Amino acid sequence: MLTIDAAGLAVGRGRETVAGPLDFAVHAGEALVVTGPNGAGKSTLLRTLAGLLRPLSGRVTVAGATAPDGEPAQTVAEIAHYVGHRNAMKPGVSVGDNLSFWRDYLGGGGRSIEAALAAIGLPDLAHLPFSYLSAGQQRRASLARLLVVERPVWILDEPTSALDAASQQRFGALMEAHLADGGIVIAATHQPLGMAAVRELRLEPRRLPAADERSGGVDEAAIAAAEGWL
Ligand SMILES: Nc1ncnc2c1ncn2[C@@H]1O[C@H](COP(=O)(O)OP(=O)(O)OP(=O)(O)O)[C@@H](O)[C@H]1O
């Protein structure tokens, strides 16, 4: 069975621990919702699970999944979609071409772009530049990449921010369908996600050292810039 297992997982930025150590497991068909106040480390945890940051200690293992190359998956990143705070779509490029990029980059295998946009409630918008869309439409277009490429693990940072009530409900139903298909959803959120059964992982804030107490050698601005577009 598809399982993600985190053991003694500490996550952070540079060498500063932001959250953890954490122990949790998520199985096929389960949703894990990560909650906690601003700055508690929800995004940092999701980025670590998605393979964009290294764990500071501990480990994340995955079992029961096949990577796109047909071999058993070794990392969550190989079998996951990550949708961060930012939409990761190019503003001057059409919605359809943005989604084509993601389909090709992630290996394809899902619904057509038109079908994905229809399922997310955005029919007939594929030709428009991404920047022409409203904030909620942009968020939904970005979420459509979950449907254009089939991946069993969805790692989502505030997926329903900017969505109206009907769109939240529609996306809740898409997440439920993904779970019913044996997928996993791991989402950070400050608001209910419209799913019936979710488990909660609550992160509590830690005190970060003041700037003058921090260890040198880590260019935080460069890290932030490099991570920025996702
Ligand atoms: N690129 C970065 N470089 C250094 N520190 C960072 C970086 N991004 C976040 N942090 C710090 O890491 C801590 C956790 O931030 P994170 O974004 O993970 O919190 P969060 O729980 O997702 O917050 P929110 O609810 O506001 O989205 C914060 O203290 C933040 O200042």
The ligand as an SDF file (V2000), in Angstrom:
LIG
                    3D

 31 33  0  0  0  0  0  0  0  0999 V2000
   13.4250   31.3460    2.3960 N   0  0  0  0  0  0  0  0  0  0  0  0
   13.5270   31.4610    3.7260 C   0  0  0  0  0  0  0  0  0  0  0  0
   14.7030   31.7270    4.3180 N   0  0  0  0  0  0  0  0  0  0  0  0
   14.8100   31.8090    5.6460 C   0  0  0  0  0  0  0  0  0  0  0  0
   13.7760   31.6540    6.4960 N   0  0  0  0  0  0  0  0  0  0  0  0
   12.5790   31.3980    5.9740 C   0  0  0  0  0  0  0  0  0  0  0  0
   12.3790   31.2870    4.5590 C   0  0  0  0  0  0  0  0  0  0  0  0
   11.0800   31.0350    4.3440 N   0  0  0  0  0  0  0  0  0  0  0  0
   10.4940   30.9630    5.5600 C   0  0  0  0  0  0  0  0  0  0  0  0
   11.3880   31.1930    6.5350 N   0  0  0  0  0  0  0  0  0  0  0  0
   11.1310   31.1880    7.9730 C   0  0  0  0  0  0  0  0  0  0  0  0
   10.7470   29.8850    8.3700 O   0  0  0  0  0  0  0  0  0  0  0  0
    9.7150   29.9680    9.3410 C   0  0  0  0  0  0  0  0  0  0  0  0
    8.5530   29.1040    8.8960 C   0  0  0  0  0  0  0  0  0  0  0  0
    8.0050   29.6640    7.7270 O   0  0  0  0  0  0  0  0  0  0  0  0
    6.8720   28.8880    6.9110 P   0  0  0  0  0  0  0  0  0  0  0  0
    6.6310   29.6650    5.6600 O   0  0  0  0  0  0  0  0  0  0  0  0
    7.2470   27.4580    6.8000 O   0  0  0  0  0  0  0  0  0  0  0  0
    5.6200   29.0060    7.9210 O   0  0  0  0  0  0  0  0  0  0  0  0
    4.0830   28.7010    7.6820 P   0  0  0  0  0  0  0  0  0  0  0  0
    3.6160   27.9010    8.8730 O   0  0  0  0  0  0  0  0  0  0  0  0
    3.8640   28.1010    6.3500 O   0  0  0  0  0  0  0  0  0  0  0  0
    3.4420   30.1520    7.7510 O   0  0  0  0  0  0  0  0  0  0  0  0
    2.1390   30.8240    7.0570 P   0  0  0  0  0  0  0  0  0  0  0  0
    0.9440   30.3290    7.8260 O   0  0  0  0  0  0  0  0  0  0  0  0
    2.3740   32.2860    7.2810 O   0  0  0  0  0  0  0  0  0  0  0  0
    2.1450   30.4510    5.6060 O   0  0  0  0  0  0  0  0  0  0  0  0
    9.3640   31.4440    9.5170 C   0  0  0  0  0  0  0  0  0  0  0  0
    9.9880   31.9090   10.6850 O   0  0  0  0  0  0  0  0  0  0  0  0
    9.9520   32.0920    8.3010 C   0  0  0  0  0  0  0  0  0  0  0  0
   10.4060   33.3880    8.5730 O   0  0  0  0  0  0  0  0  0  0  0  0
  1  2  1  0
  2  3  1  0
  2  7  2  0
  3  4  2  0
  4  5  1  0
  5  6  2  0
  6  7  1  0
  6 10  1  0
  7  8  1  0
  8  9  2  0
  9 10  1  0
 10 11  1  0
 11 12  1  0
 11 30  1  0
 12 13  1  0
 13 14  1  0
 13 28  1  0
 14 15  1  0
 15 16  1  0
 16 17  2  0
 16 18  1  0
 16 19  1  0
 19 20  1  0
 20 21  2  0
 20 22  1  0
 20 23  1  0
 23 24  1  0
 24 25  2  0
 24 26  1  0
 24 27  1  0
 28 29  1  0
 28 30  1  0
 30 31  1  0
M  END
$$$$
